[in-house]
């Protein structure tokens, strides 16, 4: 006789490791930052250049962190 109310825990399909998820999130954020800076290049000159500089520095940081 089957017991009601008890379910086997369902296994979620793995979308990859945490490192893969973090990398995907980082790539997505970088894409949005670059897209924002390109769209608002003329309207917000200082902000967009500052944002682009931040993206470049952040990419260098992420690459150096992943190599160590």
PyMOL Python script that loads the backbone (N, CA, C, O; Angstrom):
from pymol import cmd

cmd.read_pdbstr("""\
ATOM      1  N   UNK A   1       0.836  -1.166   0.000  1.00  0.00           N
ATOM      2  CA  UNK A   1       0.000   0.000   0.000  1.00  0.00           C
ATOM      3  C   UNK A   1       0.892   1.244   0.000  1.00  0.00           C
ATOM      4  O   UNK A   1       1.845   1.331   0.774  1.00  0.00           O
ATOM      5  N   UNK A   2       0.575   2.204  -0.874  1.00  0.00           N
ATOM      6  CA  UNK A   2       1.367   3.425  -0.983  1.00  0.00           C
ATOM      7  C   UNK A   2       0.948   4.432   0.069  1.00  0.00           C
ATOM      8  O   UNK A   2      -0.241   4.602   0.339  1.00  0.00           O
ATOM      9  N   UNK A   3       1.912   5.091   0.654  1.00  0.00           N
ATOM     10  CA  UNK A   3       1.591   6.135   1.620  1.00  0.00           C
ATOM     11  C   UNK A   3       1.359   7.441   0.878  1.00  0.00           C
ATOM     12  O   UNK A   3       2.112   7.800  -0.028  1.00  0.00           O
ATOM     13  N   UNK A   4       0.318   8.136   1.270  1.00  0.00           N
ATOM     14  CA  UNK A   4       0.033   9.424   0.645  1.00  0.00           C
ATOM     15  C   UNK A   4       0.773  10.521   1.399  1.00  0.00           C
ATOM     16  O   UNK A   4       1.006  10.428   2.604  1.00  0.00           O
ATOM     17  N   UNK A   5       1.133  11.555   0.660  1.00  0.00           N
ATOM     18  CA  UNK A   5       1.765  12.709   1.287  1.00  0.00           C
ATOM     19  C   UNK A   5       3.272  12.657   1.305  1.00  0.00           C
ATOM     20  O   UNK A   5       3.918  13.661   1.605  1.00  0.00           O
ATOM     21  N   UNK A   6       3.850  11.514   0.992  1.00  0.00           N
ATOM     22  CA  UNK A   6       5.311  11.436   0.957  1.00  0.00           C
ATOM     23  C   UNK A   6       5.755  11.351  -0.492  1.00  0.00           C
ATOM     24  O   UNK A   6       5.307  10.502  -1.263  1.00  0.00           O
ATOM     25  N   UNK A   7       6.648  12.260  -0.826  1.00  0.00           N
ATOM     26  CA  UNK A   7       7.168  12.279  -2.191  1.00  0.00           C
ATOM     27  C   UNK A   7       8.678  12.118  -2.161  1.00  0.00           C
ATOM     28  O   UNK A   7       9.362  12.547  -1.232  1.00  0.00           O
ATOM     29  N   UNK A   8       9.153  11.503  -3.185  1.00  0.00           N
ATOM     30  CA  UNK A   8      10.599  11.411  -3.321  1.00  0.00           C
ATOM     31  C   UNK A   8      11.119  12.787  -3.731  1.00  0.00           C
ATOM     32  O   UNK A   8      10.494  13.473  -4.540  1.00  0.00           O
ATOM     33  N   UNK A   9      12.246  13.188  -3.181  1.00  0.00           N
ATOM     34  CA  UNK A   9      12.791  14.488  -3.593  1.00  0.00           C
ATOM     35  C   UNK A   9      13.156  14.454  -5.079  1.00  0.00           C
ATOM     36  O   UNK A   9      13.851  13.557  -5.556  1.00  0.00           O
ATOM     37  N   UNK A  10      12.663  15.458  -5.779  1.00  0.00           N
ATOM     38  CA  UNK A  10      12.930  15.502  -7.218  1.00  0.00           C
ATOM     39  C   UNK A  10      14.307  16.085  -7.455  1.00  0.00           C
ATOM     40  O   UNK A  10      14.706  17.064  -6.825  1.00  0.00           O
ATOM     41  N   UNK A  11      15.007  15.478  -8.354  1.00  0.00           N
ATOM     42  CA  UNK A  11      16.326  15.993  -8.708  1.00  0.00           C
ATOM     43  C   UNK A  11      16.156  17.041  -9.789  1.00  0.00           C
ATOM     44  O   UNK A  11      15.526  16.806 -10.820  1.00  0.00           O
ATOM     45  N   UNK A  12      16.734  18.205  -9.525  1.00  0.00           N
ATOM     46  CA  UNK A  12      16.681  19.263 -10.523  1.00  0.00           C
ATOM     47  C   UNK A  12      17.756  18.997 -11.560  1.00  0.00           C
ATOM     48  O   UNK A  12      18.844  18.536 -11.215  1.00  0.00           O
ATOM     49  N   UNK A  13      17.473  19.278 -12.817  1.00  0.00           N
ATOM     50  CA  UNK A  13      18.518  19.097 -13.820  1.00  0.00           C
ATOM     51  C   UNK A  13      19.630  20.095 -13.567  1.00  0.00           C
ATOM     52  O   UNK A  13      19.381  21.291 -13.417  1.00  0.00           O
ATOM     53  N   UNK A  14      20.844  19.605 -13.520  1.00  0.00           N
ATOM     54  CA  UNK A  14      21.961  20.493 -13.210  1.00  0.00           C
ATOM     55  C   UNK A  14      22.295  21.347 -14.426  1.00  0.00           C
ATOM     56  O   UNK A  14      22.460  20.844 -15.538  1.00  0.00           O
ATOM     57  N   UNK A  15      22.389  22.633 -14.187  1.00  0.00           N
ATOM     58  CA  UNK A  15      22.702  23.570 -15.263  1.00  0.00           C
ATOM     59  C   UNK A  15      24.192  23.843 -15.302  1.00  0.00           C
ATOM     60  O   UNK A  15      24.632  24.694 -16.075  1.00  0.00           O
ATOM     61  N   UNK A  16      24.965  23.169 -14.516  1.00  0.00           N
ATOM     62  CA  UNK A  16      26.404  23.372 -14.484  1.00  0.00           C
ATOM     63  C   UNK A  16      26.841  23.644 -13.057  1.00  0.00           C
ATOM     64  O   UNK A  16      26.036  23.650 -12.125  1.00  0.00           O
ATOM     65  N   UNK A  17      28.110  23.865 -12.918  1.00  0.00           N
ATOM     66  CA  UNK A  17      28.650  24.127 -11.589  1.00  0.00           C
ATOM     67  C   UNK A  17      28.413  25.575 -11.206  1.00  0.00           C
ATOM     68  O   UNK A  17      27.963  26.384 -12.018  1.00  0.00           O
ATOM     69  N   UNK A  18      28.723  25.888  -9.956  1.00  0.00           N
ATOM     70  CA  UNK A  18      28.574  27.267  -9.486  1.00  0.00           C
ATOM     71  C   UNK A  18      29.504  28.206 -10.246  1.00  0.00           C
ATOM     72  O   UNK A  18      29.164  29.362 -10.498  1.00  0.00           O
ATOM     73  N   UNK A  19      30.675  27.702 -10.607  1.00  0.00           N
ATOM     74  CA  UNK A  19      31.616  28.534 -11.356  1.00  0.00           C
ATOM     75  C   UNK A  19      31.040  28.902 -12.718  1.00  0.00           C
ATOM     76  O   UNK A  19      31.210  30.029 -13.183  1.00  0.00           O
ATOM     77  N   UNK A  20      30.360  27.952 -13.356  1.00  0.00           N
ATOM     78  CA  UNK A  20      29.735  28.241 -14.650  1.00  0.00           C
ATOM     79  C   UNK A  20      28.632  29.274 -14.502  1.00  0.00           C
ATOM     80  O   UNK A  20      28.501  30.171 -15.335  1.00  0.00           O
ATOM     81  N   UNK A  21      27.840  29.153 -13.448  1.00  0.00           N
ATOM     82  CA  UNK A  21      26.754  30.116 -13.218  1.00  0.00           C
ATOM     83  C   UNK A  21      27.318  31.499 -12.947  1.00  0.00           C
ATOM     84  O   UNK A  21      26.798  32.496 -13.450  1.00  0.00           O
ATOM     85  N   UNK A  22      28.383  31.564 -12.152  1.00  0.00           N
ATOM     86  CA  UNK A  22      29.008  32.849 -11.856  1.00  0.00           C
ATOM     87  C   UNK A  22      29.581  33.466 -13.120  1.00  0.00           C
ATOM     88  O   UNK A  22      29.475  34.673 -13.338  1.00  0.00           O
ATOM     89  N   UNK A  23      30.189  32.629 -13.952  1.00  0.00           N
ATOM     90  CA  UNK A  23      30.761  33.129 -15.205  1.00  0.00           C
ATOM     91  C   UNK A  23      29.665  33.651 -16.123  1.00  0.00           C
ATOM     92  O   UNK A  23      29.824  34.697 -16.751  1.00  0.00           O
ATOM     93  N   UNK A  24      28.560  32.929 -16.201  1.00  0.00           N
ATOM     94  CA  UNK A  24      27.445  33.384 -17.040  1.00  0.00           C
ATOM     95  C   UNK A  24      26.878  34.696 -16.523  1.00  0.00           C
ATOM     96  O   UNK A  24      26.566  35.592 -17.307  1.00  0.00           O
ATOM     97  N   UNK A  25      26.746  34.813 -15.218  1.00  0.00           N
ATOM     98  CA  UNK A  25      26.236  36.048 -14.632  1.00  0.00           C
ATOM     99  C   UNK A  25      27.181  37.206 -14.917  1.00  0.00           C
ATOM    100  O   UNK A  25      26.739  38.305 -15.252  1.00  0.00           O
ATOM    101  N   UNK A  26      28.478  36.963 -14.785  1.00  0.00           N
ATOM    102  CA  UNK A  26      29.466  38.005 -15.045  1.00  0.00           C
ATOM    103  C   UNK A  26      29.418  38.447 -16.496  1.00  0.00           C
ATOM    104  O   UNK A  26      29.454  39.644 -16.784  1.00  0.00           O
ATOM    105  N   UNK A  27      29.336  37.497 -17.405  1.00  0.00           N
ATOM    106  CA  UNK A  27      29.268  37.832 -18.827  1.00  0.00           C
ATOM    107  C   UNK A  27      28.008  38.631 -19.117  1.00  0.00           C
ATOM    108  O   UNK A  27      28.044  39.588 -19.891  1.00  0.00           O
ATOM    109  N   UNK A  28      26.904  38.250 -18.509  1.00  0.00           N
ATOM    110  CA  UNK A  28      25.658  38.986 -18.706  1.00  0.00           C
ATOM    111  C   UNK A  28      25.748  40.408 -18.192  1.00  0.00           C
ATOM    112  O   UNK A  28      25.286  41.338 -18.855  1.00  0.00           O
ATOM    113  N   UNK A  29      26.341  40.592 -17.013  1.00  0.00           N
ATOM    114  CA  UNK A  29      26.488  41.933 -16.460  1.00  0.00           C
ATOM    115  C   UNK A  29      27.437  42.783 -17.301  1.00  0.00           C
ATOM    116  O   UNK A  29      27.198  43.974 -17.505  1.00  0.00           O
ATOM    117  N   UNK A  30      28.500  42.174 -17.782  1.00  0.00           N
ATOM    118  CA  UNK A  30      29.430  42.911 -18.644  1.00  0.00           C
ATOM    119  C   UNK A  30      28.752  43.323 -19.941  1.00  0.00           C
ATOM    120  O   UNK A  30      28.950  44.439 -20.421  1.00  0.00           O
ATOM    121  N   UNK A  31      27.954  42.427 -20.507  1.00  0.00           N
ATOM    122  CA  UNK A  31      27.232  42.750 -21.731  1.00  0.00           C
ATOM    123  C   UNK A  31      26.287  43.924 -21.505  1.00  0.00           C
ATOM    124  O   UNK A  31      26.225  44.839 -22.326  1.00  0.00           O
ATOM    125  N   UNK A  32      25.559  43.902 -20.407  1.00  0.00           N
ATOM    126  CA  UNK A  32      24.635  44.997 -20.106  1.00  0.00           C
ATOM    127  C   UNK A  32      25.380  46.309 -19.882  1.00  0.00           C
ATOM    128  O   UNK A  32      24.916  47.367 -20.307  1.00  0.00           O
ATOM    129  N   UNK A  33      26.524  46.246 -19.220  1.00  0.00           N
ATOM    130  CA  UNK A  33      27.301  47.464 -18.978  1.00  0.00           C
ATOM    131  C   UNK A  33      27.815  48.057 -20.289  1.00  0.00           C
ATOM    132  O   UNK A  33      27.748  49.268 -20.497  1.00  0.00           O
ATOM    133  N   UNK A  34      28.324  47.206 -21.162  1.00  0.00           N
ATOM    134  CA  UNK A  34      28.817  47.689 -22.452  1.00  0.00           C
ATOM    135  C   UNK A  34      27.665  48.212 -23.299  1.00  0.00           C
ATOM    136  O   UNK A  34      27.796  49.249 -23.948  1.00  0.00           O
ATOM    137  N   UNK A  35      26.551  47.513 -23.298  1.00  0.00           N
ATOM    138  CA  UNK A  35      25.381  47.969 -24.047  1.00  0.00           C
ATOM    139  C   UNK A  35      24.904  49.321 -23.531  1.00  0.00           C
ATOM    140  O   UNK A  35      24.591  50.210 -24.322  1.00  0.00           O
ATOM    141  N   UNK A  36      24.848  49.481 -22.224  1.00  0.00           N
ATOM    142  CA  UNK A  36      24.442  50.756 -21.627  1.00  0.00           C
ATOM    143  C   UNK A  36      25.385  51.880 -22.048  1.00  0.00           C
ATOM    144  O   UNK A  36      24.945  52.968 -22.419  1.00  0.00           O
ATOM    145  N   UNK A  37      26.680  51.602 -21.985  1.00  0.00           N
ATOM    146  CA  UNK A  37      27.640  52.654 -22.328  1.00  0.00           C
ATOM    147  C   UNK A  37      27.568  53.018 -23.811  1.00  0.00           C
ATOM    148  O   UNK A  37      27.771  54.177 -24.172  1.00  0.00           O
ATOM    149  N   UNK A  38      27.280  52.036 -24.673  1.00  0.00           N
ATOM    150  CA  UNK A  38      27.150  52.345 -26.096  1.00  0.00           C
ATOM    151  C   UNK A  38      25.877  53.136 -26.392  1.00  0.00           C
ATOM    152  O   UNK A  38      25.899  54.066 -27.199  1.00  0.00           O
ATOM    153  N   UNK A  39      24.782  52.776 -25.752  1.00  0.00           N
ATOM    154  CA  UNK A  39      23.514  53.458 -25.999  1.00  0.00           C
ATOM    155  C   UNK A  39      23.567  54.902 -25.511  1.00  0.00           C
ATOM    156  O   UNK A  39      23.092  55.809 -26.195  1.00  0.00           O
ATOM    157  N   UNK A  40      24.146  55.116 -24.327  1.00  0.00           N
ATOM    158  CA  UNK A  40      24.151  56.450 -23.731  1.00  0.00           C
ATOM    159  C   UNK A  40      25.480  57.178 -23.919  1.00  0.00           C
ATOM    160  O   UNK A  40      25.810  58.060 -23.128  1.00  0.00           O
ATOM    161  N   UNK A  41      26.244  56.826 -24.947  1.00  0.00           N
ATOM    162  CA  UNK A  41      27.574  57.403 -25.149  1.00  0.00           C
ATOM    163  C   UNK A  41      27.504  58.918 -25.319  1.00  0.00           C
ATOM    164  O   UNK A  41      28.304  59.634 -24.717  1.00  0.00           O
ATOM    165  N   UNK A  42      26.576  59.421 -26.115  1.00  0.00           N
ATOM    166  CA  UNK A  42      26.491  60.861 -26.353  1.00  0.00           C
ATOM    167  C   UNK A  42      25.720  61.575 -25.250  1.00  0.00           C
ATOM    168  O   UNK A  42      26.044  62.713 -24.910  1.00  0.00           O
ATOM    169  N   UNK A  43      24.718  60.933 -24.695  1.00  0.00           N
ATOM    170  CA  UNK A  43      23.880  61.590 -23.704  1.00  0.00           C
ATOM    171  C   UNK A  43      24.593  61.760 -22.366  1.00  0.00           C
ATOM    172  O   UNK A  43      24.549  62.835 -21.769  1.00  0.00           O
ATOM    173  N   UNK A  44      25.234  60.727 -21.907  1.00  0.00           N
ATOM    174  CA  UNK A  44      25.903  60.760 -20.612  1.00  0.00           C
ATOM    175  C   UNK A  44      27.384  60.469 -20.828  1.00  0.00           C
ATOM    176  O   UNK A  44      27.873  59.393 -20.482  1.00  0.00           O
ATOM    177  N   UNK A  45      28.078  61.419 -21.393  1.00  0.00           N
ATOM    178  CA  UNK A  45      29.454  61.220 -21.828  1.00  0.00           C
ATOM    179  C   UNK A  45      30.348  60.755 -20.676  1.00  0.00           C
ATOM    180  O   UNK A  45      31.026  59.734 -20.783  1.00  0.00           O
ATOM    181  N   UNK A  46      30.343  61.514 -19.572  1.00  0.00           N
ATOM    182  CA  UNK A  46      31.226  61.171 -18.466  1.00  0.00           C
ATOM    183  C   UNK A  46      30.836  59.833 -17.836  1.00  0.00           C
ATOM    184  O   UNK A  46      31.691  58.989 -17.568  1.00  0.00           O
ATOM    185  N   UNK A  47      29.540  59.653 -17.607  1.00  0.00           N
ATOM    186  CA  UNK A  47      29.072  58.428 -16.971  1.00  0.00           C
ATOM    187  C   UNK A  47      29.388  57.206 -17.822  1.00  0.00           C
ATOM    188  O   UNK A  47      29.830  56.180 -17.305  1.00  0.00           O
ATOM    189  N   UNK A  48      29.166  57.314 -19.104  1.00  0.00           N
ATOM    190  CA  UNK A  48      29.415  56.165 -19.971  1.00  0.00           C
ATOM    191  C   UNK A  48      30.901  55.847 -20.063  1.00  0.00           C
ATOM    192  O   UNK A  48      31.286  54.678 -20.086  1.00  0.00           O
ATOM    193  N   UNK A  49      31.732  56.875 -20.116  1.00  0.00           N
ATOM    194  CA  UNK A  49      33.185  56.611 -20.168  1.00  0.00           C
ATOM    195  C   UNK A  49      33.656  56.026 -18.832  1.00  0.00           C
ATOM    196  O   UNK A  49      34.500  55.130 -18.803  1.00  0.00           O
ATOM    197  N   UNK A  50      33.112  56.532 -17.743  1.00  0.00           N
ATOM    198  CA  UNK A  50      33.449  55.985 -16.440  1.00  0.00           C
ATOM    199  C   UNK A  50      33.010  54.528 -16.342  1.00  0.00           C
ATOM    200  O   UNK A  50      33.742  53.683 -15.827  1.00  0.00           O
ATOM    201  N   UNK A  51      31.816  54.243 -16.836  1.00  0.00           N
ATOM    202  CA  UNK A  51      31.298  52.877 -16.804  1.00  0.00           C
ATOM    203  C   UNK A  51      32.151  51.951 -17.667  1.00  0.00           C
ATOM    204  O   UNK A  51      32.443  50.824 -17.268  1.00  0.00           O
ATOM    205  N   UNK A  52      32.546  52.418 -18.833  1.00  0.00           N
ATOM    206  CA  UNK A  52      33.398  51.607 -19.704  1.00  0.00           C
ATOM    207  C   UNK A  52      34.756  51.355 -19.049  1.00  0.00           C
ATOM    208  O   UNK A  52      35.290  50.250 -19.134  1.00  0.00           O
ATOM    209  N   UNK A  53      35.307  52.364 -18.403  1.00  0.00           N
ATOM    210  CA  UNK A  53      36.565  52.189 -17.683  1.00  0.00           C
ATOM    211  C   UNK A  53      36.391  51.166 -16.556  1.00  0.00           C
ATOM    212  O   UNK A  53      37.259  50.322 -16.336  1.00  0.00           O
ATOM    213  N   UNK A  54      35.267  51.251 -15.849  1.00  0.00           N
ATOM    214  CA  UNK A  54      34.980  50.287 -14.778  1.00  0.00           C
ATOM    215  C   UNK A  54      34.885  48.869 -15.338  1.00  0.00           C
ATOM    216  O   UNK A  54      35.401  47.929 -14.734  1.00  0.00           O
ATOM    217  N   UNK A  55      34.233  48.711 -16.479  1.00  0.00           N
ATOM    218  CA  UNK A  55      34.095  47.387 -17.097  1.00  0.00           C
ATOM    219  C   UNK A  55      35.462  46.832 -17.467  1.00  0.00           C
ATOM    220  O   UNK A  55      35.738  45.655 -17.235  1.00  0.00           O
ATOM    221  N   UNK A  56      36.315  47.668 -18.038  1.00  0.00           N
ATOM    222  CA  UNK A  56      37.659  47.210 -18.422  1.00  0.00           C
ATOM    223  C   UNK A  56      38.440  46.766 -17.191  1.00  0.00           C
ATOM    224  O   UNK A  56      39.081  45.715 -17.206  1.00  0.00           O
ATOM    225  N   UNK A  57      38.389  47.561 -16.125  1.00  0.00           N
ATOM    226  CA  UNK A  57      39.105  47.204 -14.891  1.00  0.00           C
ATOM    227  C   UNK A  57      38.523  45.930 -14.291  1.00  0.00           C
ATOM    228  O   UNK A  57      39.266  45.079 -13.803  1.00  0.00           O
ATOM    229  N   UNK A  58      37.200  45.794 -14.323  1.00  0.00           N
ATOM    230  CA  UNK A  58      36.556  44.602 -13.760  1.00  0.00           C
ATOM    231  C   UNK A  58      36.920  43.353 -14.560  1.00  0.00           C
ATOM    232  O   UNK A  58      37.145  42.292 -13.977  1.00  0.00           O
ATOM    233  N   UNK A  59      36.979  43.463 -15.865  1.00  0.00           N
ATOM    234  CA  UNK A  59      37.368  42.313 -16.695  1.00  0.00           C
ATOM    235  C   UNK A  59      38.790  41.896 -16.361  1.00  0.00           C
ATOM    236  O   UNK A  59      39.074  40.704 -16.238  1.00  0.00           O
ATOM    237  N   UNK A  60      39.682  42.860 -16.214  1.00  0.00           N
ATOM    238  CA  UNK A  60      41.065  42.537 -15.853  1.00  0.00           C
ATOM    239  C   UNK A  60      41.102  41.848 -14.491  1.00  0.00           C
ATOM    240  O   UNK A  60      41.850  40.888 -14.304  1.00  0.00           O
ATOM    241  N   UNK A  61      40.298  42.332 -13.535  1.00  0.00           N
ATOM    242  CA  UNK A  61      40.232  41.725 -12.206  1.00  0.00           C
ATOM    243  C   UNK A  61      39.723  40.288 -12.278  1.00  0.00           C
ATOM    244  O   UNK A  61      40.298  39.399 -11.649  1.00  0.00           O
ATOM    245  N   UNK A  62      38.658  40.050 -13.033  1.00  0.00           N
ATOM    246  CA  UNK A  62      38.068  38.712 -13.130  1.00  0.00           C
ATOM    247  C   UNK A  62      39.053  37.749 -13.791  1.00  0.00           C
ATOM    248  O   UNK A  62      39.204  36.611 -13.347  1.00  0.00           O
ATOM    249  N   UNK A  63      39.719  38.200 -14.844  1.00  0.00           N
ATOM    250  CA  UNK A  63      40.688  37.336 -15.534  1.00  0.00           C
ATOM    251  C   UNK A  63      41.846  36.999 -14.616  1.00  0.00           C
ATOM    252  O   UNK A  63      42.263  35.843 -14.540  1.00  0.00           O
ATOM    253  N   UNK A  64      42.372  38.004 -13.913  1.00  0.00           N
ATOM    254  CA  UNK A  64      43.502  37.731 -13.018  1.00  0.00           C
ATOM    255  C   UNK A  64      43.084  36.829 -11.851  1.00  0.00           C
ATOM    256  O   UNK A  64      43.873  36.007 -11.386  1.00  0.00           O
ATOM    257  N   UNK A  65      41.843  36.985 -11.382  1.00  0.00           N
ATOM    258  CA  UNK A  65      41.353  36.146 -10.282  1.00  0.00           C
ATOM    259  C   UNK A  65      41.171  34.696 -10.741  1.00  0.00           C
ATOM    260  O   UNK A  65      41.442  33.761  -9.987  1.00  0.00           O
ATOM    261  N   UNK A  66      40.715  34.519 -11.968  1.00  0.00           N
ATOM    262  CA  UNK A  66      40.478  33.158 -12.452  1.00  0.00           C
ATOM    263  C   UNK A  66      41.772  32.416 -12.748  1.00  0.00           C
ATOM    264  O   UNK A  66      41.798  31.185 -12.737  1.00  0.00           O
ATOM    265  N   UNK A  67      42.830  33.144 -13.010  1.00  0.00           N
ATOM    266  CA  UNK A  67      44.107  32.488 -13.311  1.00  0.00           C
ATOM    267  C   UNK A  67      44.860  32.084 -12.054  1.00  0.00           C
ATOM    268  O   UNK A  67      45.715  31.199 -12.100  1.00  0.00           O
ATOM    269  N   UNK A  68      44.553  32.722 -10.935  1.00  0.00           N
ATOM    270  CA  UNK A  68      45.299  32.396  -9.706  1.00  0.00           C
ATOM    271  C   UNK A  68      44.632  31.292  -8.918  1.00  0.00           C
ATOM    272  O   UNK A  68      45.130  30.900  -7.862  1.00  0.00           O
TER     273      UNK A  68
END
""", "prot")
cmd.dss("prot")
cmd.show_as("cartoon", "prot")
cmd.util.cbc("prot")
cmd.orient("prot")
